[in-house]
Amino acid sequence: MLNRDVCFARVMEMGKILTMPAALLLVASLTLNLGLTLLLPGEMMNIAAAQPSVKEIGAPSPKPNEYYIFTQELNADESKLGVPVAVFTLTNIIVHKGDNVTIHFFNTADEAKDRHTYTMQSPYKMDHDLAGGQNTTFSFVADKVGGFTYYCRYDLPSMIGHLEVLP
């Protein structure tokens, strides 16, 4: 019996010279040889529809979709590295379309002149600019599905995060 990696490599090699019907026949033959079940598109649709829905469980929070983001200066020589060494403490936020999202943003810098922003472009256009020691809370409705970057205007490329809005 052939292992999966060898079969895949052979299909990739042979796929370059086989017609589509011959390639499908080869895939079916290898699938059976490996003891797997070959699913045709119609069968895949039925299996997908039969899957139970998955409930997403997030980290505990005082309120759903409420996030705390702090600025953090890393212990590194910024002039030697040639890039800013500040980061957000939370770099991935995942919500669903229609969720009301609340962000508590804290600039933890000791000096007021050390500014940081929570900035996003369209469609969630916002720019919260804080001096060191300041904080703000803001909310928005996640009404557009997709991936969106939030960042600090003063500390690119290191101070970035990602908002993912699922359907």
SVG drawing of the C-alpha trace seen along z (x, -y; Angstrom):
<svg xmlns="http://www.w3.org/2000/svg" viewBox="-28 -65 51 67">
<polyline fill="none" stroke="black" stroke-width="0.4" points="0.0,0.0 1.3,-3.5 1.6,-6.3 -0.3,-9.5 2.8,-11.7 4.0,-9.4 0.6,-9.2 0.3,-13.0 3.7,-13.4 2.8,-10.9 -0.5,-12.7 1.3,-16.0 3.9,-14.6 1.4,-12.8 -1.1,-15.6 1.2,-17.6 0.7,-15.0 -2.7,-13.5 -6.0,-14.6 -8.7,-15.6 -10.6,-12.3 -7.4,-10.3 -6.3,-12.4 -9.7,-11.9 -9.4,-8.2 -5.9,-8.2 -7.1,-10.1 -10.0,-7.7 -7.7,-4.7 -5.1,-6.1 -7.9,-7.1 -9.2,-3.6 -5.7,-2.2 -5.1,-4.3 -8.3,-3.0 -9.9,-6.5 -13.4,-7.5 -13.6,-9.5 -16.3,-12.2 -17.8,-13.7 -19.0,-17.3 -22.7,-16.4 -21.7,-14.1 -19.5,-16.8 -22.5,-19.2 -24.6,-16.6 -21.9,-16.0 -21.3,-19.7 -25.1,-20.3 -25.2,-17.4 -22.4,-18.8 -23.6,-20.2 -23.1,-24.0 -20.1,-25.0 -20.4,-27.4 -17.4,-29.7 -16.3,-30.2 -14.1,-33.2 -12.1,-34.2 -14.0,-35.4 -14.7,-39.2 -16.8,-41.5 -19.0,-42.0 -19.1,-40.2 -16.8,-41.8 -15.1,-44.0 -11.3,-44.2 -8.5,-45.9 -5.5,-47.0 -2.3,-48.3 0.8,-49.8 4.0,-48.1 7.6,-49.2 9.9,-46.3 13.3,-46.2 15.4,-46.6 17.7,-49.3 15.4,-51.0 18.2,-52.9 20.3,-49.7 17.3,-47.7 16.2,-50.6 12.5,-50.0 10.2,-51.0 10.0,-48.5 6.5,-49.2 3.7,-46.7 0.0,-46.3 -0.7,-43.7 -3.6,-42.4 -2.9,-41.8 -5.9,-39.7 -9.6,-40.4 -12.2,-38.1 -15.9,-39.2 -19.0,-38.5 -20.8,-40.9 -23.3,-42.9 -21.4,-42.7 -21.0,-45.8 -17.2,-46.0 -15.8,-48.0 -12.1,-48.8 -10.5,-50.1 -7.2,-51.6 -4.4,-52.5 -1.1,-54.3 1.1,-53.0 4.1,-55.2 5.4,-57.2 6.1,-60.4 3.3,-62.4 5.4,-63.0 5.4,-59.3 2.2,-59.2 0.4,-56.1 -2.6,-55.7 -5.3,-53.1 -5.9,-53.8 -8.0,-52.0 -8.8,-52.9 -12.1,-52.4 -14.6,-51.0 -14.0,-51.4 -12.2,-54.8 -10.9,-55.9 -7.9,-57.5 -7.5,-57.6 -4.3,-59.5 -3.2,-59.4 -0.3,-60.9 1.6,-58.7 -0.5,-57.9 -3.9,-58.5 -6.6,-56.1 -9.9,-56.1 -12.9,-53.8 -14.7,-53.6 -17.3,-51.4 -18.3,-50.5 -20.5,-48.0 -18.6,-45.4 -20.8,-45.8 -18.4,-44.8 -17.0,-41.2 -13.3,-40.8 -9.9,-41.4 -8.8,-44.8 -5.5,-46.2 -5.3,-48.5 -2.0,-50.2 -0.1,-53.0 0.8,-55.8 4.0,-56.6 5.3,-53.0 4.9,-51.3 5.7,-48.6 5.9,-46.9 2.8,-48.2 -0.1,-46.5 -3.0,-44.3 -5.8,-42.5 -9.5,-42.7 -11.3,-39.8 -15.1,-40.2 -16.7,-36.8 -20.2,-36.5"/>
</svg>
